[in-house]
């Protein structure tokens, strides 16, 4: 049976407007948040300009207000668009917290700077940009925090609830349920639980076993599923998230559950128990356009900046061993479609031919083939691999559109053929030059953990996350942690 609806499916705006009874409440919410953001952005720019003019003993309220209005028009428009893209005007149950606010405001400052330079604006300093950014973070986040608290009180007084199901084992279900019921649960009503172990006696209604989850969701009346178990099986968690998203049901993770997920997940404010939402992977429409533009700009800049290093590496490969400078490794890309992955050649020419003879020496688990002292690697190849310089030609793959700067690493065909079905979900998006593998232990992690990191990246993608991974890749490479 096909799922009723996917959480990613978009409904016609006109139909949604006519049919949903809470249209008025949504309109009030959006207008209120837009107004708060306008106040925050204007106040931030006004404050920054006031300090600037006061330092010069030239402060005049009318002059500062007029100039602040001039700058705020563009800044607020960009802020509203980026906030809308980040669900900052969505329902409170899915509205992101401080991390996304800061990330979006950083993007606003960057876009404003680029627009000003292109428009021919000249500045004696760039204080107006970083000064306004600092105050905007303070003002906007404070205003939104107050808004969340006040509306939370009003909704609680009005009896607003979200129907939730706890999934886990007896002890942990009881602990999370008790914490939710003891304090302000943010409008959560627990309709029951699904236990992985024999049914516990916790005063809640048992909805069956994990196998019954699809039936529970199909009956309706469930708004979200909360995973409440630090030892919840990772593979079952992936399946649970997929089944919930197909039914339009949100998934939250309680603290101490699957720490690797919580470390990167987005905090949802307003709960007595802090909850973290796992969203379905979306790399289409505006998300794809933003990511692609980011890839093209950054990859082009990095190629230009690192061109002397690329030339030196190419000469080293050419002068130290026979064979081509660039090795074209045929690897499955998005959807499993093969492409030529460019790398500086780090092995002797017959490396592929003798690999079958080295299978017994494989030191990696799962589908990956790795040998710490691989006899096929050239002396200069060891140096290039140690600092991941051999991967730099993949910037050309990024410009071609075969790869992205950040994403799941592309595996050789030999490794791809050994993947289990649940591993292949990592091929829903373009492979990346770097990813969570590189900043989370690299070869020190077992293969299943690496795949789970890929799933985590798909769930939590944002330009800010890509920037974070790119920045963290540098110390991870220089420290040579887990690289071989």
ROBA-361694 format. One record per residue (C-alpha): x, y, z. Coordinates in nm, 3 decimals, padded with zeros to 5 digits. Example, Ala and Ser with C-alpha at 12.3 -4.5 7.8 and 13.67 -1.06 7.14 Angstrom:
2
<r c1="01.230" c2="-00.450" c3="00.780"/>
<r c1="01.367" c2="-00.106" c3="00.714"/>
! end
This chain:
484
<r c1="00.000" c2="00.000" c3="00.000"/>
<r c1="00.132" c2="00.341" c3="-00.095"/>
<r c1="00.178" c2="00.596" c3="00.185"/>
<r c1="-00.098" c2="00.853" c3="00.237"/>
<r c1="00.138" c2="01.145" c3="00.202"/>
<r c1="00.505" c2="01.230" c3="00.223"/>
<r c1="00.606" c2="01.508" c3="00.462"/>
<r c1="00.800" c2="01.665" c3="00.175"/>
<r c1="00.494" c2="01.683" c3="-00.051"/>
<r c1="00.371" c2="02.034" c3="-00.118"/>
<r c1="00.001" c2="02.115" c3="-00.123"/>
<r c1="-00.150" c2="02.379" c3="-00.354"/>
<r c1="-00.132" c2="02.709" c3="-00.160"/>
<r c1="-00.486" c2="02.815" c3="-00.258"/>
<r c1="-00.635" c2="02.481" c3="-00.151"/>
<r c1="-00.443" c2="02.490" c3="00.174"/>
<r c1="-00.569" c2="02.844" c3="00.241"/>
<r c1="-00.932" c2="02.749" c3="00.184"/>
<r c1="-00.938" c2="02.416" c3="00.365"/>
<r c1="-00.730" c2="02.468" c3="00.676"/>
<r c1="-00.929" c2="02.609" c3="00.969"/>
<r c1="-00.621" c2="02.764" c3="01.127"/>
<r c1="-00.537" c2="02.992" c3="00.834"/>
<r c1="-00.607" c2="03.301" c3="01.044"/>
<r c1="-00.376" c2="03.180" c3="01.321"/>
<r c1="-00.101" c2="03.110" c3="01.066"/>
<r c1="-00.144" c2="03.457" c3="00.919"/>
<r c1="-00.116" c2="03.619" c3="01.261"/>
<r c1="00.192" c2="03.410" c3="01.339"/>
<r c1="00.369" c2="03.501" c3="01.015"/>
<r c1="00.285" c2="03.870" c3="01.036"/>
<r c1="00.396" c2="03.882" c3="01.401"/>
<r c1="00.729" c2="03.716" c3="01.328"/>
<r c1="00.789" c2="03.932" c3="01.020"/>
<r c1="00.722" c2="04.242" c3="01.231"/>
<r c1="00.960" c2="04.126" c3="01.503"/>
<r c1="01.232" c2="04.056" c3="01.247"/>
<r c1="01.179" c2="04.399" c3="01.091"/>
<r c1="01.219" c2="04.562" c3="01.433"/>
<r c1="01.527" c2="04.354" c3="01.507"/>
<r c1="01.701" c2="04.425" c3="01.174"/>
<r c1="01.624" c2="04.798" c3="01.177"/>
<r c1="01.727" c2="04.833" c3="01.543"/>
<r c1="02.054" c2="04.647" c3="01.473"/>
<r c1="02.149" c2="04.876" c3="01.184"/>
<r c1="02.036" c2="05.186" c3="01.373"/>
<r c1="02.245" c2="05.087" c3="01.677"/>
<r c1="02.554" c2="05.017" c3="01.466"/>
<r c1="02.522" c2="05.351" c3="01.286"/>
<r c1="02.456" c2="05.537" c3="01.611"/>
<r c1="02.778" c2="05.405" c3="01.762"/>
<r c1="02.968" c2="05.495" c3="01.445"/>
<r c1="02.842" c2="05.855" c3="01.435"/>
<r c1="02.869" c2="05.898" c3="01.813"/>
<r c1="03.236" c2="05.800" c3="01.794"/>
<r c1="03.283" c2="06.088" c3="01.549"/>
<r c1="03.074" c2="06.332" c3="01.760"/>
<r c1="02.837" c2="06.364" c3="01.463"/>
<r c1="02.525" c2="06.186" c3="01.587"/>
<r c1="02.195" c2="06.327" c3="01.459"/>
<r c1="01.886" c2="06.115" c3="01.512"/>
<r c1="01.715" c2="06.208" c3="01.183"/>
<r c1="02.030" c2="06.142" c3="00.977"/>
<r c1="02.099" c2="05.807" c3="01.143"/>
<r c1="01.734" c2="05.700" c3="01.114"/>
<r c1="01.720" c2="05.789" c3="00.743"/>
<r c1="02.044" c2="05.601" c3="00.668"/>
<r c1="01.932" c2="05.304" c3="00.877"/>
<r c1="01.605" c2="05.291" c3="00.681"/>
<r c1="01.802" c2="05.295" c3="00.356"/>
<r c1="02.019" c2="04.997" c3="00.456"/>
<r c1="01.742" c2="04.811" c3="00.637"/>
<r c1="01.516" c2="04.786" c3="00.331"/>
<r c1="01.748" c2="04.548" c3="00.147"/>
<r c1="01.874" c2="04.374" c3="00.462"/>
<r c1="01.522" c2="04.299" c3="00.584"/>
<r c1="01.409" c2="04.167" c3="00.245"/>
<r c1="01.701" c2="03.921" c3="00.234"/>
<r c1="01.646" c2="03.829" c3="00.599"/>
<r c1="01.279" c2="03.751" c3="00.541"/>
<r c1="01.356" c2="03.537" c3="00.235"/>
<r c1="01.632" c2="03.339" c3="00.404"/>
<r c1="01.428" c2="03.298" c3="00.722"/>
<r c1="01.133" c2="03.172" c3="00.516"/>
<r c1="01.358" c2="02.920" c3="00.342"/>
<r c1="01.480" c2="02.800" c3="00.682"/>
<r c1="01.125" c2="02.752" c3="00.816"/>
<r c1="01.166" c2="03.041" c3="01.059"/>
<r c1="00.800" c2="03.135" c3="01.000"/>
<r c1="00.670" c2="02.779" c3="01.021"/>
<r c1="00.469" c2="02.617" c3="01.299"/>
<r c1="00.635" c2="02.640" c3="01.641"/>
<r c1="00.680" c2="02.261" c3="01.653"/>
<r c1="00.923" c2="02.275" c3="01.360"/>
<r c1="01.058" c2="02.630" c3="01.389"/>
<r c1="01.438" c2="02.619" c3="01.427"/>
<r c1="01.623" c2="02.777" c3="01.716"/>
<r c1="01.927" c2="02.999" c3="01.770"/>
<r c1="02.166" c2="02.803" c3="01.546"/>
<r c1="01.958" c2="02.859" c3="01.235"/>
<r c1="01.897" c2="03.226" c3="01.324"/>
<r c1="02.270" c2="03.291" c3="01.350"/>
<r c1="02.346" c2="03.098" c3="01.030"/>
<r c1="02.082" c2="03.287" c3="00.832"/>
<r c1="02.196" c2="03.628" c3="00.960"/>
<r c1="02.554" c2="03.548" c3="00.863"/>
<r c1="02.427" c2="03.475" c3="00.511"/>
<r c1="02.236" c2="03.805" c3="00.511"/>
<r c1="02.553" c2="03.997" c3="00.602"/>
<r c1="02.752" c2="03.820" c3="00.330"/>
<r c1="02.489" c2="03.884" c3="00.063"/>
<r c1="02.455" c2="04.249" c3="00.169"/>
<r c1="02.831" c2="04.296" c3="00.140"/>
<r c1="02.842" c2="04.139" c3="-00.207"/>
<r c1="02.544" c2="04.346" c3="-00.323"/>
<r c1="02.701" c2="04.667" c3="-00.191"/>
<r c1="03.032" c2="04.599" c3="-00.366"/>
<r c1="02.861" c2="04.512" c3="-00.695"/>
<r c1="02.647" c2="04.825" c3="-00.669"/>
<r c1="02.957" c2="05.042" c3="-00.641"/>
<r c1="02.911" c2="05.140" c3="-00.276"/>
<r c1="03.230" c2="05.251" c3="-00.101"/>
<r c1="03.301" c2="05.225" c3="00.270"/>
<r c1="03.582" c2="05.359" c3="00.487"/>
<r c1="03.548" c2="05.037" c3="00.684"/>
<r c1="03.321" c2="04.732" c3="00.690"/>
<r c1="03.200" c2="04.801" c3="01.042"/>
<r c1="02.844" c2="04.857" c3="00.922"/>
<r c1="02.829" c2="04.493" c3="00.814"/>
<r c1="02.985" c2="04.312" c3="01.110"/>
<r c1="02.850" c2="04.565" c3="01.359"/>
<r c1="02.495" c2="04.528" c3="01.230"/>
<r c1="02.539" c2="04.149" c3="01.223"/>
<r c1="02.639" c2="04.138" c3="01.590"/>
<r c1="02.344" c2="04.352" c3="01.699"/>
<r c1="02.103" c2="04.166" c3="01.469"/>
<r c1="02.195" c2="03.835" c3="01.630"/>
<r c1="02.134" c2="03.986" c3="01.973"/>
<r c1="01.809" c2="04.166" c3="01.888"/>
<r c1="01.643" c2="03.911" c3="01.659"/>
<r c1="01.723" c2="03.612" c3="01.879"/>
<r c1="01.603" c2="03.797" c3="02.192"/>
<r c1="01.278" c2="03.908" c3="02.031"/>
<r c1="01.209" c2="03.559" c3="01.902"/>
<r c1="01.289" c2="03.405" c3="02.241"/>
<r c1="01.037" c2="03.634" c3="02.409"/>
<r c1="00.785" c2="03.552" c3="02.136"/>
<r c1="00.830" c2="03.177" c3="02.188"/>
<r c1="00.777" c2="03.208" c3="02.561"/>
<r c1="00.471" c2="03.432" c3="02.539"/>
<r c1="00.298" c2="03.233" c3="02.266"/>
<r c1="00.380" c2="02.912" c3="02.453"/>
<r c1="00.195" c2="03.042" c3="02.756"/>
<r c1="-00.102" c2="03.150" c3="02.544"/>
<r c1="-00.123" c2="02.816" c3="02.360"/>
<r c1="-00.104" c2="02.625" c3="02.686"/>
<r c1="-00.389" c2="02.834" c3="02.826"/>
<r c1="-00.591" c2="02.763" c3="02.511"/>
<r c1="-00.541" c2="02.387" c3="02.551"/>
<r c1="-00.327" c2="02.339" c3="02.237"/>
<r c1="-00.173" c2="01.988" c3="02.214"/>
<r c1="00.033" c2="01.774" c3="01.976"/>
<r c1="-00.033" c2="01.400" c3="01.986"/>
<r c1="00.289" c2="01.203" c3="02.027"/>
<r c1="00.400" c2="00.840" c3="02.050"/>
<r c1="00.709" c2="00.734" c3="02.247"/>
<r c1="00.928" c2="00.460" c3="02.099"/>
<r c1="01.203" c2="00.283" c3="02.293"/>
<r c1="01.245" c2="00.048" c3="02.587"/>
<r c1="01.052" c2="00.042" c3="02.914"/>
<r c1="01.284" c2="00.235" c3="03.145"/>
<r c1="01.365" c2="00.511" c3="02.897"/>
<r c1="01.003" c2="00.551" c3="02.787"/>
<r c1="00.902" c2="00.596" c3="03.148"/>
<r c1="01.176" c2="00.853" c3="03.213"/>
<r c1="01.091" c2="01.070" c3="02.911"/>
<r c1="00.716" c2="01.040" c3="02.974"/>
<r c1="00.764" c2="01.143" c3="03.337"/>
<r c1="00.977" c2="01.445" c3="03.237"/>
<r c1="00.722" c2="01.557" c3="02.978"/>
<r c1="00.433" c2="01.526" c3="03.221"/>
<r c1="00.620" c2="01.682" c3="03.515"/>
<r c1="00.688" c2="02.013" c3="03.345"/>
<r c1="00.556" c2="02.226" c3="03.062"/>
<r c1="00.552" c2="01.975" c3="02.778"/>
<r c1="00.507" c2="02.242" c3="02.514"/>
<r c1="00.162" c2="02.113" c3="02.417"/>
<r c1="00.261" c2="01.747" c3="02.380"/>
<r c1="-00.005" c2="01.486" c3="02.460"/>
<r c1="00.127" c2="01.130" c3="02.487"/>
<r c1="-00.119" c2="00.893" c3="02.323"/>
<r c1="00.086" c2="00.584" c3="02.401"/>
<r c1="00.411" c2="00.400" c3="02.347"/>
<r c1="00.575" c2="00.133" c3="02.135"/>
<r c1="00.833" c2="-00.074" c3="02.318"/>
<r c1="01.120" c2="-00.274" c3="02.169"/>
<r c1="01.117" c2="-00.500" c3="02.476"/>
<r c1="00.832" c2="-00.687" c3="02.649"/>
<r c1="00.552" c2="-00.450" c3="02.742"/>
<r c1="00.644" c2="-00.240" c3="03.050"/>
<r c1="00.394" c2="-00.119" c3="03.308"/>
<r c1="00.433" c2="00.259" c3="03.300"/>
<r c1="00.075" c2="00.381" c3="03.307"/>
<r c1="00.075" c2="00.468" c3="02.936"/>
<r c1="-00.123" c2="00.294" c3="02.666"/>
<r c1="00.069" c2="00.027" c3="02.476"/>
<r c1="00.032" c2="00.058" c3="02.098"/>
<r c1="00.209" c2="-00.270" c3="02.022"/>
<r c1="00.554" c2="-00.357" c3="01.894"/>
<r c1="00.777" c2="-00.175" c3="01.647"/>
<r c1="00.627" c2="-00.388" c3="01.369"/>
<r c1="00.290" c2="-00.222" c3="01.443"/>
<r c1="00.420" c2="00.132" c3="01.387"/>
<r c1="00.293" c2="00.156" c3="01.028"/>
<r c1="-00.057" c2="00.053" c3="01.138"/>
<r c1="-00.052" c2="00.305" c3="01.423"/>
<r c1="00.047" c2="00.583" c3="01.184"/>
<r c1="-00.207" c2="00.472" c3="00.923"/>
<r c1="-00.492" c2="00.510" c3="01.173"/>
<r c1="-00.405" c2="00.879" c3="01.206"/>
<r c1="-00.419" c2="01.096" c3="01.514"/>
<r c1="-00.039" c2="01.100" c3="01.560"/>
<r c1="00.152" c2="01.423" c3="01.497"/>
<r c1="00.500" c2="01.309" c3="01.597"/>
<r c1="00.706" c2="01.013" c3="01.714"/>
<r c1="00.963" c2="01.061" c3="01.991"/>
<r c1="01.255" c2="00.818" c3="02.009"/>
<r c1="01.335" c2="00.770" c3="02.378"/>
<r c1="01.616" c2="00.518" c3="02.401"/>
<r c1="01.996" c2="00.574" c3="02.403"/>
<r c1="02.044" c2="00.220" c3="02.267"/>
<r c1="01.785" c2="00.238" c3="01.990"/>
<r c1="01.915" c2="00.025" c3="01.699"/>
<r c1="02.055" c2="00.258" c3="01.438"/>
<r c1="01.927" c2="00.064" c3="01.136"/>
<r c1="01.578" c2="00.046" c3="01.285"/>
<r c1="01.596" c2="00.419" c3="01.352"/>
<r c1="01.663" c2="00.489" c3="00.983"/>
<r c1="01.364" c2="00.273" c3="00.887"/>
<r c1="01.145" c2="00.440" c3="01.152"/>
<r c1="01.231" c2="00.787" c3="01.024"/>
<r c1="01.149" c2="00.687" c3="00.666"/>
<r c1="00.813" c2="00.535" c3="00.763"/>
<r c1="00.716" c2="00.839" c3="00.969"/>
<r c1="00.812" c2="01.088" c3="00.700"/>
<r c1="00.611" c2="00.894" c3="00.441"/>
<r c1="00.304" c2="00.940" c3="00.661"/>
<r c1="00.373" c2="01.308" c3="00.725"/>
<r c1="00.462" c2="01.241" c3="01.090"/>
<r c1="00.756" c2="01.427" c3="01.242"/>
<r c1="01.032" c2="01.248" c3="01.431"/>
<r c1="01.199" c2="01.383" c3="01.744"/>
<r c1="01.487" c2="01.241" c3="01.946"/>
<r c1="01.502" c2="01.279" c3="02.324"/>
<r c1="01.837" c2="01.368" c3="02.486"/>
<r c1="02.090" c2="01.085" c3="02.529"/>
<r c1="01.927" c2="00.898" c3="02.242"/>
<r c1="02.170" c2="00.816" c3="01.962"/>
<r c1="02.427" c2="01.074" c3="02.066"/>
<r c1="02.571" c2="01.095" c3="01.718"/>
<r c1="02.239" c2="01.227" c3="01.590"/>
<r c1="02.183" c2="01.470" c3="01.874"/>
<r c1="02.529" c2="01.621" c3="01.828"/>
<r c1="02.424" c2="01.760" c3="01.489"/>
<r c1="02.045" c2="01.781" c3="01.509"/>
<r c1="01.856" c2="02.110" c3="01.535"/>
<r c1="01.720" c2="02.201" c3="01.878"/>
<r c1="01.346" c2="02.271" c3="01.891"/>
<r c1="01.274" c2="02.528" c3="02.165"/>
<r c1="00.985" c2="02.545" c3="02.407"/>
<r c1="00.995" c2="02.196" c3="02.560"/>
<r c1="01.055" c2="02.084" c3="02.919"/>
<r c1="01.247" c2="01.795" c3="02.762"/>
<r c1="01.472" c2="01.934" c3="02.486"/>
<r c1="01.375" c2="01.765" c3="02.162"/>
<r c1="01.564" c2="01.748" c3="01.833"/>
<r c1="01.393" c2="01.708" c3="01.498"/>
<r c1="01.512" c2="01.481" c3="01.216"/>
<r c1="01.386" c2="01.614" c3="00.885"/>
<r c1="01.368" c2="01.425" c3="00.555"/>
<r c1="01.649" c2="01.486" c3="00.304"/>
<r c1="01.560" c2="01.756" c3="00.052"/>
<r c1="01.802" c2="01.847" c3="-00.229"/>
<r c1="01.570" c2="01.994" c3="-00.488"/>
<r c1="01.430" c2="02.327" c3="-00.595"/>
<r c1="01.579" c2="02.624" c3="-00.411"/>
<r c1="01.788" c2="02.396" c3="-00.187"/>
<r c1="01.962" c2="02.244" c3="-00.489"/>
<r c1="02.009" c2="02.585" c3="-00.652"/>
<r c1="02.165" c2="02.730" c3="-00.336"/>
<r c1="02.394" c2="02.430" c3="-00.287"/>
<r c1="02.498" c2="02.427" c3="-00.654"/>
<r c1="02.575" c2="02.800" c3="-00.653"/>
<r c1="02.773" c2="02.758" c3="-00.332"/>
<r c1="02.969" c2="02.469" c3="-00.489"/>
<r c1="03.053" c2="02.660" c3="-00.808"/>
<r c1="03.167" c2="02.976" c3="-00.631"/>
<r c1="03.375" c2="02.810" c3="-00.360"/>
<r c1="03.526" c2="02.541" c3="-00.588"/>
<r c1="03.633" c2="02.803" c3="-00.843"/>
<r c1="03.790" c2="03.022" c3="-00.574"/>
<r c1="03.972" c2="02.728" c3="-00.413"/>
<r c1="04.107" c2="02.614" c3="-00.751"/>
<r c1="04.248" c2="02.962" c3="-00.814"/>
<r c1="04.400" c2="02.999" c3="-00.467"/>
<r c1="04.549" c2="02.649" c3="-00.463"/>
<r c1="04.670" c2="02.650" c3="-00.825"/>
<r c1="05.040" c2="02.670" c3="-00.722"/>
<r c1="04.993" c2="02.368" c3="-00.492"/>
<r c1="04.810" c2="02.177" c3="-00.766"/>
<r c1="05.092" c2="02.248" c3="-01.010"/>
<r c1="05.355" c2="02.135" c3="-00.760"/>
<r c1="05.164" c2="01.813" c3="-00.688"/>
<r c1="05.125" c2="01.743" c3="-01.061"/>
<r c1="05.498" c2="01.788" c3="-01.121"/>
<r c1="05.581" c2="01.562" c3="-00.826"/>
<r c1="05.358" c2="01.284" c3="-00.960"/>
<r c1="05.501" c2="01.317" c3="-01.313"/>
<r c1="05.867" c2="01.319" c3="-01.203"/>
<r c1="05.855" c2="01.035" c3="-00.947"/>
<r c1="05.678" c2="00.750" c3="-01.131"/>
<r c1="05.552" c2="00.646" c3="-01.471"/>
<r c1="05.189" c2="00.691" c3="-01.561"/>
<r c1="04.929" c2="00.967" c3="-01.598"/>
<r c1="04.918" c2="01.257" c3="-01.356"/>
<r c1="04.544" c2="01.231" c3="-01.308"/>
<r c1="04.385" c2="00.897" c3="-01.224"/>
<r c1="04.025" c2="00.860" c3="-01.339"/>
<r c1="03.848" c2="00.632" c3="-01.091"/>
<r c1="03.510" c2="00.518" c3="-01.223"/>
<r c1="03.274" c2="00.544" c3="-00.927"/>
<r c1="02.896" c2="00.539" c3="-00.880"/>
<r c1="02.754" c2="00.887" c3="-00.824"/>
<r c1="02.404" c2="01.016" c3="-00.758"/>
<r c1="02.152" c2="00.739" c3="-00.817"/>
<r c1="02.439" c2="00.494" c3="-00.870"/>
<r c1="02.522" c2="00.642" c3="-01.213"/>
<r c1="02.900" c2="00.604" c3="-01.273"/>
<r c1="03.128" c2="00.901" c3="-01.336"/>
<r c1="03.503" c2="00.963" c3="-01.363"/>
<r c1="03.630" c2="01.074" c3="-01.022"/>
<r c1="03.954" c2="01.271" c3="-01.066"/>
<r c1="04.250" c2="01.215" c3="-00.831"/>
<r c1="04.621" c2="01.271" c3="-00.848"/>
<r c1="04.770" c2="00.930" c3="-00.922"/>
<r c1="04.918" c2="00.794" c3="-00.598"/>
<r c1="04.974" c2="00.432" c3="-00.705"/>
<r c1="05.183" c2="00.248" c3="-00.960"/>
<r c1="05.025" c2="00.183" c3="-01.298"/>
<r c1="04.931" c2="-00.181" c3="-01.231"/>
<r c1="04.757" c2="-00.108" c3="-00.900"/>
<r c1="04.409" c2="-00.213" c3="-01.014"/>
<r c1="04.537" c2="-00.540" c3="-01.155"/>
<r c1="04.696" c2="-00.660" c3="-00.831"/>
<r c1="04.419" c2="-00.547" c3="-00.593"/>
<r c1="04.246" c2="-00.891" c3="-00.594"/>
<r c1="04.570" c2="-01.042" c3="-00.462"/>
<r c1="04.558" c2="-00.804" c3="-00.163"/>
<r c1="04.199" c2="-00.868" c3="-00.051"/>
<r c1="04.311" c2="-01.086" c3="00.240"/>
<r c1="04.519" c2="-00.795" c3="00.373"/>
<r c1="04.221" c2="-00.557" c3="00.388"/>
<r c1="04.219" c2="-00.375" c3="00.725"/>
<r c1="03.882" c2="-00.200" c3="00.691"/>
<r c1="03.547" c2="-00.347" c3="00.788"/>
<r c1="03.232" c2="-00.351" c3="00.580"/>
<r c1="03.250" c2="-00.269" c3="00.211"/>
<r c1="03.563" c2="-00.052" c3="00.220"/>
<r c1="03.906" c2="-00.170" c3="00.105"/>
<r c1="04.195" c2="-00.009" c3="00.296"/>
<r c1="04.550" c2="-00.117" c3="00.375"/>
<r c1="04.763" c2="00.100" c3="00.601"/>
<r c1="05.090" c2="00.008" c3="00.423"/>
<r c1="04.954" c2="-00.055" c3="00.074"/>
<r c1="05.249" c2="-00.173" c3="-00.143"/>
<r c1="05.089" c2="-00.020" c3="-00.453"/>
<r c1="05.129" c2="00.338" c3="-00.329"/>
<r c1="05.422" c2="00.541" c3="-00.458"/>
<r c1="05.646" c2="00.736" c3="-00.217"/>
<r c1="05.503" c2="01.070" c3="-00.329"/>
<r c1="05.158" c2="00.912" c3="-00.324"/>
<r c1="05.191" c2="00.843" c3="00.049"/>
<r c1="05.261" c2="01.211" c3="00.111"/>
<r c1="04.971" c2="01.324" c3="-00.105"/>
<r c1="04.732" c2="01.081" c3="00.064"/>
<r c1="04.849" c2="01.168" c3="00.412"/>
<r c1="04.729" c2="01.526" c3="00.366"/>
<r c1="04.449" c2="01.442" c3="00.117"/>
<r c1="04.616" c2="01.648" c3="-00.157"/>
<r c1="04.532" c2="01.368" c3="-00.401"/>
<r c1="04.163" c2="01.462" c3="-00.372"/>
<r c1="04.205" c2="01.823" c3="-00.491"/>
<r c1="04.142" c2="01.748" c3="-00.862"/>
<r c1="03.786" c2="01.658" c3="-00.757"/>
<r c1="03.721" c2="02.032" c3="-00.749"/>
<r c1="03.696" c2="01.993" c3="-01.127"/>
<r c1="03.429" c2="01.726" c3="-01.070"/>
<r c1="03.240" c2="01.980" c3="-00.860"/>
<r c1="03.249" c2="02.240" c3="-01.138"/>
<r c1="03.138" c2="01.975" c3="-01.390"/>
<r c1="02.843" c2="01.886" c3="-01.170"/>
<r c1="02.945" c2="01.526" c3="-01.095"/>
<r c1="03.017" c2="01.605" c3="-00.731"/>
<r c1="02.947" c2="01.856" c3="-00.456"/>
<r c1="03.199" c2="02.012" c3="-00.219"/>
<r c1="03.030" c2="01.841" c3="00.076"/>
<r c1="02.839" c2="01.514" c3="00.068"/>
<r c1="02.878" c2="01.138" c3="00.102"/>
<r c1="03.216" c2="01.025" c3="-00.029"/>
<r c1="03.198" c2="00.834" c3="-00.360"/>
<r c1="03.306" c2="00.471" c3="-00.324"/>
<r c1="03.491" c2="00.266" c3="-00.587"/>
<r c1="03.279" c2="00.019" c3="-00.782"/>
<r c1="03.434" c2="-00.270" c3="-00.587"/>
<r c1="03.307" c2="-00.121" c3="-00.257"/>
<r c1="02.971" c2="-00.018" c3="-00.405"/>
<r c1="02.899" c2="-00.376" c3="-00.513"/>
<r c1="02.939" c2="-00.490" c3="-00.150"/>
<r c1="02.693" c2="-00.241" c3="-00.001"/>
<r c1="02.376" c2="-00.355" c3="00.173"/>
<r c1="02.044" c2="-00.212" c3="00.055"/>
<r c1="02.014" c2="00.031" c3="00.348"/>
<r c1="02.363" c2="00.167" c3="00.272"/>
<r c1="02.259" c2="00.277" c3="-00.077"/>
<r c1="02.037" c2="00.557" c3="00.051"/>
<r c1="02.355" c2="00.765" c3="00.068"/>
<r c1="02.339" c2="00.787" c3="-00.314"/>
<r c1="02.027" c2="01.006" c3="-00.307"/>
<r c1="02.251" c2="01.313" c3="-00.351"/>
<r c1="02.570" c2="01.413" c3="-00.529"/>
<r c1="02.885" c2="01.265" c3="-00.371"/>
<r c1="03.118" c2="01.510" c3="-00.199"/>
<r c1="03.486" c2="01.600" c3="-00.194"/>
<r c1="03.461" c2="01.605" c3="00.184"/>
<r c1="03.192" c2="01.517" c3="00.436"/>
<r c1="03.116" c2="01.415" c3="00.791"/>
<r c1="03.348" c2="01.116" c3="00.742"/>
<r c1="03.646" c2="01.351" c3="00.717"/>
<r c1="03.560" c2="01.555" c3="01.028"/>
<r c1="03.436" c2="01.270" c3="01.250"/>
<r c1="03.723" c2="01.026" c3="01.270"/>
<r c1="03.776" c2="00.934" c3="00.906"/>
<r c1="03.914" c2="00.579" c3="00.876"/>
<r c1="03.897" c2="00.523" c3="01.254"/>
<r c1="03.519" c2="00.470" c3="01.233"/>
<r c1="03.363" c2="00.141" c3="01.127"/>
<r c1="03.175" c2="00.137" c3="00.800"/>
<r c1="02.821" c2="00.133" c3="00.941"/>
<r c1="02.902" c2="00.442" c3="01.151"/>
<r c1="03.032" c2="00.617" c3="00.840"/>
<r c1="02.709" c2="00.542" c3="00.654"/>
<r c1="02.504" c2="00.673" c3="00.947"/>
<r c1="02.703" c2="00.996" c3="00.929"/>
<r c1="02.600" c2="01.022" c3="00.563"/>
<r c1="02.233" c2="00.980" c3="00.661"/>
<r c1="02.277" c2="01.245" c3="00.928"/>
<r c1="02.420" c2="01.487" c3="00.671"/>
<r c1="02.126" c2="01.426" c3="00.438"/>
<r c1="01.881" c2="01.501" c3="00.719"/>
<r c1="02.052" c2="01.816" c3="00.845"/>
<r c1="02.188" c2="01.982" c3="00.530"/>
<r c1="02.225" c2="02.358" c3="00.517"/>
<r c1="02.478" c2="02.599" c3="00.368"/>
<r c1="02.593" c2="02.668" c3="00.723"/>
<r c1="02.652" c2="02.294" c3="00.780"/>
<r c1="02.850" c2="02.276" c3="00.454"/>
<r c1="03.062" c2="02.570" c3="00.568"/>
<r c1="03.116" c2="02.407" c3="00.907"/>
<r c1="03.230" c2="02.080" c3="00.749"/>
<r c1="03.463" c2="02.260" c3="00.508"/>
<r c1="03.623" c2="02.456" c3="00.792"/>
<r c1="03.657" c2="02.146" c3="01.011"/>
<r c1="03.808" c2="01.950" c3="00.721"/>
<r c1="04.124" c2="02.160" c3="00.735"/>
<r c1="04.231" c2="02.066" c3="01.092"/>
<r c1="04.111" c2="01.707" c3="01.036"/>
<r c1="04.341" c2="01.677" c3="00.732"/>
<r c1="04.636" c2="01.855" c3="00.894"/>
<r c1="04.611" c2="01.638" c3="01.204"/>
<r c1="04.608" c2="01.332" c3="00.974"/>
<r c1="04.351" c2="01.173" c3="01.207"/>
<r c1="04.250" c2="00.831" c3="01.075"/>
<r c1="04.401" c2="00.891" c3="00.732"/>
<r c1="04.567" c2="00.608" c3="00.544"/>
! end
